[in-house]
């Protein structure tokens, strides 16, 4: 569907207004110490092209590194490391578990996590377990990951993701209380969907999670979905402000603790990206949105 000149100008003006509002609403910053750093990673999710093409594009935009699922074959692994070396990029790995029951998940997670740890990425973000596992089953997977992380020195984080072990804030809170060394990848957009809210009535539990966060997926969700159509559009300002308020706290906690933080810009393709019915044409540019989020984070926190 083509836009008229008037429609284009209106859309562009709205995007600019959102950009201005987000940039000007700056947090009260805690003074950085030597141990604090912020590295920003590009997601390969939704990118159509080779690993070399992806790394070249990420480097051109100014990303520090990339985040991607760890390759399952030697040729893809070689292509990954060749591209990382060629463009001077860091690497954060995704891994997880699968299977029909808990024992299958446990076996696959053991094998996957140990393989990825042996390659020494910057960090490992885990999609492990399922939301219907018992507390003790999930606890086994988390404690296994923590022990492997301590032994290897490779940071391992559990993501707050729908369908996985930490699918809701109240569930995550129980694990935080029970497992002192649990560290999170915070993708809080998922919790907005699960609770059908911007979590205003769960502030204490959310704050527990913010204090345990070491990696962030900076996608903006809302009460009815995990991704707003375009974060620069003024109709989503309330959701954008809520997410930045959470991220502000994480950054300040890391500064106070003198610890590093990593972030991946993770607005995704369809079906996360909104599309036109029938044609499935995206209503916004996924790559451009993620670059916008990277630039906003640099202005806001660096």
C-alpha positions as CSV (number, residue, x, y, z in Angstrom):
1,X,0.0,0.0,0.0
2,X,1.5,3.3,-1.1
3,X,1.4,6.4,1.2
4,X,0.4,9.8,0.0
5,X,2.8,12.6,0.6
6,X,0.6,13.9,3.4
7,X,0.4,10.5,5.1
8,X,4.2,10.1,4.9
9,X,4.8,13.6,6.4
10,X,2.3,12.8,9.2
11,X,4.0,9.4,10.0
12,X,7.5,10.9,9.9
13,X,6.5,13.8,12.2
14,X,5.0,11.4,14.7
15,X,8.1,9.2,14.7
16,X,10.2,12.3,15.2
17,X,8.0,13.4,18.1
18,X,8.5,10.1,19.8
19,X,12.2,10.2,19.3
20,X,12.3,13.7,20.9
21,X,10.2,12.7,23.8
22,X,12.3,9.6,24.6
23,X,15.5,11.5,24.3
24,X,14.5,14.4,26.5
25,X,12.9,12.3,29.3
26,X,16.3,11.4,30.7
27,X,16.8,9.5,34.0
28,X,18.6,10.6,37.2
29,X,21.9,8.9,36.5
30,X,24.2,7.3,39.1
31,X,27.9,8.1,38.6
32,X,29.7,5.3,36.7
33,X,32.6,3.5,38.2
34,X,35.5,1.7,36.5
35,X,33.7,-1.7,36.5
36,X,30.6,-0.5,34.7
37,X,30.4,-0.9,31.0
38,X,27.6,-1.2,28.4
39,X,27.9,-3.2,25.3
40,X,25.1,-3.3,22.8
41,X,24.4,-6.3,20.5
42,X,22.4,-6.7,17.3
43,X,19.9,-9.6,17.0
44,X,20.2,-11.7,13.9
45,X,16.5,-12.6,14.3
46,X,14.7,-11.5,11.1
47,X,17.9,-10.7,9.1
48,X,17.8,-12.1,5.6
49,X,21.4,-12.7,4.5
50,X,24.6,-14.4,5.3
51,X,26.5,-14.2,8.6
52,X,29.1,-12.0,6.9
53,X,26.3,-9.7,5.6
54,X,24.8,-9.5,9.0
55,X,28.0,-8.7,10.8
56,X,29.0,-6.1,8.2
57,X,25.6,-4.4,8.7
58,X,25.9,-4.5,12.5
59,X,29.4,-3.1,12.4
60,X,28.3,-0.3,10.1
61,X,25.5,0.8,12.4
62,X,27.9,0.9,15.4
63,X,26.9,-2.2,17.4
64,X,29.5,-3.7,19.7
65,X,28.5,-7.2,18.9
66,X,25.9,-9.7,17.8
67,X,23.5,-12.1,19.6
68,X,22.4,-15.3,17.8
69,X,21.6,-18.9,18.4
70,X,24.7,-20.9,18.6
71,X,25.3,-22.8,15.3
72,X,24.4,-26.5,15.0
73,X,27.0,-27.4,12.4
74,X,30.7,-26.8,11.9
75,X,30.4,-24.9,8.7
76,X,28.0,-22.3,10.3
77,X,30.2,-22.1,13.3
78,X,33.2,-21.4,11.2
79,X,31.3,-18.7,9.2
80,X,30.3,-17.1,12.6
81,X,33.8,-16.8,13.9
82,X,35.3,-15.6,10.6
83,X,32.7,-12.8,10.4
84,X,33.2,-11.8,14.0
85,X,37.0,-11.6,13.5
86,X,36.6,-9.8,10.2
87,X,34.4,-7.0,11.6
88,X,35.8,-6.9,15.2
89,X,32.5,-7.8,16.9
90,X,31.7,-9.4,20.2
91,X,29.4,-12.4,20.5
92,X,26.6,-13.3,22.9
93,X,25.1,-16.8,22.4
94,X,21.6,-18.1,22.7
95,X,20.9,-21.7,23.7
96,X,18.1,-23.6,25.3
97,X,16.3,-26.9,25.7
98,X,13.6,-28.9,24.0
99,X,11.8,-32.2,24.1
100,X,8.5,-33.8,25.1
101,X,9.1,-33.9,28.8
102,X,11.4,-32.7,31.6
103,X,14.0,-35.4,31.2
104,X,14.3,-34.6,27.5
105,X,14.7,-30.9,28.2
106,X,17.3,-31.7,30.9
107,X,19.4,-33.8,28.5
108,X,19.3,-31.4,25.6
109,X,20.0,-28.4,27.9
110,X,23.0,-30.2,29.4
111,X,24.5,-31.0,26.0
112,X,23.7,-27.6,24.5
113,X,24.9,-25.5,27.4
114,X,28.2,-27.4,27.8
115,X,28.9,-27.1,24.1
116,X,28.3,-23.4,24.0
117,X,30.3,-22.7,27.2
118,X,33.3,-24.5,25.6
119,X,33.3,-21.8,22.9
120,X,33.6,-19.0,25.5
121,X,31.1,-16.4,24.3
122,X,30.7,-13.1,26.2
123,X,27.5,-14.5,27.8
124,X,24.9,-17.2,27.2
125,X,21.2,-16.3,27.2
126,X,19.0,-19.3,27.9
127,X,15.6,-20.3,26.6
128,X,15.4,-23.3,29.0
129,X,12.6,-25.4,30.4
130,X,8.8,-24.8,30.0
131,X,6.2,-22.8,31.9
132,X,4.4,-26.0,33.1
133,X,7.4,-27.6,34.8
134,X,7.3,-28.0,38.5
135,X,9.3,-25.6,40.7
136,X,11.8,-28.3,41.6
137,X,12.3,-29.3,37.9
138,X,12.9,-25.7,36.8
139,X,15.2,-25.2,39.8
140,X,17.3,-28.2,38.7
141,X,17.9,-26.6,35.3
142,X,18.7,-23.2,36.8
143,X,21.1,-24.6,39.4
144,X,22.9,-26.7,36.8
145,X,23.4,-23.6,34.6
146,X,24.8,-21.6,37.6
147,X,27.3,-24.3,38.5
148,X,28.5,-24.6,34.9
149,X,28.8,-20.8,34.8
150,X,30.9,-20.8,38.0
151,X,33.1,-23.6,36.8
152,X,33.8,-22.0,33.3
153,X,33.7,-18.3,34.1
154,X,31.2,-17.8,31.3
155,X,28.1,-15.7,32.4
156,X,24.8,-17.7,31.9
157,X,21.5,-15.9,32.2
158,X,17.9,-17.2,32.2
159,X,15.5,-15.1,30.1
160,X,12.1,-13.8,31.3
161,X,10.2,-15.3,28.3
162,X,6.7,-16.5,27.8
163,X,6.5,-20.3,27.6
164,X,9.7,-20.7,29.6
165,X,10.5,-21.1,33.3
166,X,10.4,-17.4,34.1
167,X,7.3,-16.5,32.2
168,X,5.7,-14.2,34.8
169,X,7.0,-11.9,37.5
170,X,5.4,-13.7,40.5
171,X,7.0,-17.0,39.3
172,X,10.4,-15.4,38.8
173,X,10.2,-13.9,42.3
174,X,10.0,-17.3,43.8
175,X,13.1,-18.4,42.0
176,X,15.0,-15.2,42.9
177,X,14.2,-15.9,46.6
178,X,15.3,-19.5,46.4
179,X,18.4,-19.1,44.2
180,X,20.8,-16.4,45.3
181,X,23.0,-16.7,42.2
182,X,20.3,-16.6,39.6
183,X,21.0,-13.9,37.0
184,X,18.5,-12.8,34.4
185,X,18.1,-11.7,30.8
186,X,15.3,-9.2,31.2
187,X,12.8,-9.2,28.4
188,X,10.1,-7.5,30.4
189,X,7.8,-7.1,27.3
190,X,6.7,-10.7,27.9
191,X,5.6,-10.0,31.4
192,X,3.4,-7.1,30.2
193,X,1.5,-9.6,28.0
194,X,1.2,-12.3,30.6
195,X,-0.1,-9.9,33.2
196,X,-2.1,-7.8,30.7
197,X,-0.6,-4.7,32.4
198,X,2.4,-2.5,32.6
199,X,3.1,-4.2,36.0
200,X,2.1,-1.3,38.2
201,X,0.7,-3.6,40.8
202,X,3.8,-5.8,41.0
203,X,6.5,-3.2,41.6
204,X,8.2,-5.0,44.4
205,X,8.5,-8.2,42.5
206,X,9.6,-6.5,39.4
207,X,12.3,-4.6,41.3
208,X,13.7,-7.9,42.6
209,X,14.1,-9.0,38.9
210,X,15.7,-5.7,38.0
211,X,18.4,-6.1,40.6
212,X,19.2,-9.6,39.2
213,X,19.4,-8.5,35.6
214,X,22.7,-8.7,33.8
215,X,21.5,-8.6,30.2
216,X,18.5,-6.9,28.6
217,X,16.4,-7.4,25.4
218,X,15.2,-3.9,24.7
219,X,11.9,-4.6,23.0
220,X,8.9,-2.5,24.1
221,X,5.8,-4.5,24.7
222,X,2.3,-3.5,25.9
223,X,-0.7,-4.9,27.7
224,X,-1.9,-7.0,24.7
225,X,1.3,-8.0,22.9
226,X,5.1,-8.4,23.2
227,X,5.9,-5.7,20.7
228,X,4.5,-2.2,19.9
229,X,4.1,-1.4,16.2
230,X,6.7,1.4,16.3
231,X,8.2,2.8,19.5
232,X,8.6,6.3,18.1
233,X,4.8,6.6,17.5
234,X,3.2,8.8,20.1
235,X,0.4,6.4,20.8
236,X,2.9,4.1,22.5
237,X,4.6,6.7,24.7
238,X,3.2,5.3,27.9
239,X,4.5,1.8,27.2
240,X,7.9,3.2,26.0
241,X,8.2,5.3,29.2
242,X,7.4,2.3,31.4
243,X,10.2,0.2,29.7
244,X,12.7,3.0,30.0
245,X,11.9,3.4,33.7
246,X,12.7,-0.2,34.2
247,X,15.9,-0.1,32.2
248,X,16.9,3.1,34.0
249,X,16.8,1.2,37.2
250,X,18.9,-1.7,35.9
251,X,21.5,0.6,34.5
252,X,21.8,2.5,37.9
253,X,21.9,-0.8,39.8
254,X,24.8,-1.9,37.7
255,X,26.6,1.4,38.1
256,X,26.1,1.2,41.9
257,X,27.4,-2.4,41.9
258,X,30.4,-1.4,39.6
259,X,29.4,-4.2,37.2
260,X,29.0,-4.5,33.4
261,X,25.7,-4.6,31.5
262,X,24.9,-6.0,28.1
263,X,21.9,-5.2,25.9
264,X,20.5,-6.6,22.7
265,X,18.1,-4.6,20.5
266,X,15.4,-7.2,19.9
267,X,12.4,-5.9,18.0
268,X,11.5,-8.9,15.9
269,X,10.0,-9.8,12.5
270,X,6.5,-11.1,11.9
271,X,4.6,-12.3,13.8
272,X,6.1,-9.9,16.4
273,X,6.2,-7.2,13.8
274,X,2.8,-5.9,12.9
275,X,1.8,-6.7,9.3
276,X,-1.0,-5.9,6.8
277,X,-3.7,-8.5,6.5
278,X,-3.5,-10.8,3.5
279,X,-0.3,-9.3,2.1
280,X,1.7,-9.6,5.4
281,X,3.7,-6.6,4.5
282,X,5.4,-5.2,7.6
283,X,4.0,-1.9,9.0
284,X,7.5,-0.7,10.1
285,X,11.1,-1.4,9.5
286,X,12.5,-3.9,12.0
287,X,16.2,-3.1,11.3
288,X,15.6,0.7,11.6
289,X,13.7,0.3,14.8
290,X,16.5,-1.7,16.4
291,X,19.1,0.8,15.3
292,X,16.9,3.5,16.8
293,X,16.9,1.6,20.1
294,X,20.7,1.2,20.0
295,X,21.1,4.9,19.4
296,X,18.7,5.9,22.1
297,X,20.5,3.7,24.6
298,X,23.8,5.3,23.7
299,X,22.4,8.8,24.2
300,X,20.6,7.9,27.4
301,X,23.2,5.8,29.2
302,X,26.6,6.6,27.7
